[in-house]
């Protein structure tokens, strides 16, 4: 469905160049120039200000759609569905300088019947100077053209096939193809589901102008930039193709077992329900069911937001403390049991009663790496349903901060290689991997390096 729109954009862009190509004949002989000018005049079918159009009427037989422009927005007169703003504007721009590719001579009843113009699609374009009416007939046997007539002109003409196809009545071309009827600033809540259970629920607070997760996630920090970046993408999505309008059988596109589900609510109280199923024949595409009726086609990657978890939106690196704003610390992990007083302004610290000079770059880097390895928690996942008990923690790191107060971080062994993270005695809902504690670039390794350089062995 995007192809006709893209082609229409290309036609609008190319229009300026096509006029120049016609007038290149001026450099030839006078007779040829005069003939070319006559062809141009005859084949230039319409000329008006496309920005001044107030109404477009698409009709065929008893079916008719009237699109009106109020100066800002195109709307359907019946209010049945939202209108594709880009399509309507491009129709106005393109037809305002419409040119024929072929001229088949004077209109006769025989030609009207031969070219399908006895039962045409009709496009009426209303602007301040009047209404221009185009009648679009059949496609040529070669597939290169569509036959048309224009009120006020006595001949039958042909326009390129792609041009003619966008002028014919097509309900789905007129219909808005945006996934959501909201801008980024109109969103109130985005909730995704899997097998009837909530995957992720994000809500916007107008007063604070911030997004939030449910209260059970209060111990982790939501990354506002991640949220707005993701939602800024989804409010811009448009369907690649428009399929069934009134879907009665969910199994037809696999919506009985959807790949993804979402409900998006606006600040105005409206909402849009979305079901996603992958196109098994071509998995790079997926089908999307809008509000239980309209089936649309998108790139599967564009619908990945329906699979995202709260973890994907949080600040995954939690920084408990910075060395320059910490007065003292205590650390217990395995064989490590230290207490340290910090004086980073003078580049020194005291560890288990021994003063360590941090003025050398090597010593400072070693201490900084060691400090960060116990104060930065790289979350590798979340599990708010887990109920870990704060018993016999594998790691306890306590920081006394310059601004006052103490922050205590503890890790409790979980399943496999994970460790549940507790802050000030409360489970955060997140966990880290044991690579934080063991192996390359871990707490254990950085402590050994600092211990050697500082002479603490």
Helices and strands as residue ranges (DSSP letters): H 2-23, G 24-27, H 30-43, G 50-52, E 55-60, E 63-69, E 74-76, H 85-95, E 102-106, H 109-114, E 121-127, E 130-139, E 145-150, E 155-160, H 161-167, H 171-174, G 184-186, E 187-194, E 197-205, E 210-212, G 215-217, H 224-234, E 241-242, G 250-252, G 255-257, E 260-266, E 271-278, E 285-290, E 294-299, G 300-307, G 310-313, E 317-319, G 323-325, E 326-333, E 336-343, G 344-346, E 348-351, E 354-357, H 361-375, E 376-378, E 381-382, E 395-401, E 406-413, E 418-423, E 426-433, G 434-436, H 443-454
